[in-house]
Amino acid sequence: MNPIEMSKEVLAAISHTYELSTYSTPELRNLFNDWLGEIERLVVDFVISQKKADPDEIAARFNLNRDSAIFIVSKLTREGKVTMQASDNGSSKIRLIKEKK
């Protein structure tokens, strides 16, 4: 998938997540944030162990759909925990650039 298409998917996933969050209670948002934080840590560990990974590999490893994996990777990218780069064959790979403690 090319980076432009991935960006479109990321924006759609963020929009959908925001829409759902308006219906949840504070307790559910806290539970979701706790779960998301744990998944993020696992994804960073996975990227470290694999050196590089794409959204499909992350989705398969953590039993997520592709949109959810893209959302998580995008969040980690915005936070500076991973970076995305296009590979020679046009697929997007994620690599760790730094791990925040």
Secondary structure as GFF3:
##gff-version 3
##sequence-region A 1 101
A	DSSP	alpha_helix	3	21	.	.	.	ID=ss1
A	DSSP	alpha_helix	26	50	.	.	.	ID=ss2
A	DSSP	beta_strand	52	53	.	.	.	ID=ss3
A	DSSP	alpha_helix	55	61	.	.	.	ID=ss4
A	DSSP	alpha_helix	66	78	.	.	.	ID=ss5
A	DSSP	beta_strand	82	86	.	.	.	ID=ss6
A	DSSP	beta_strand	92	96	.	.	.	ID=ss7
###
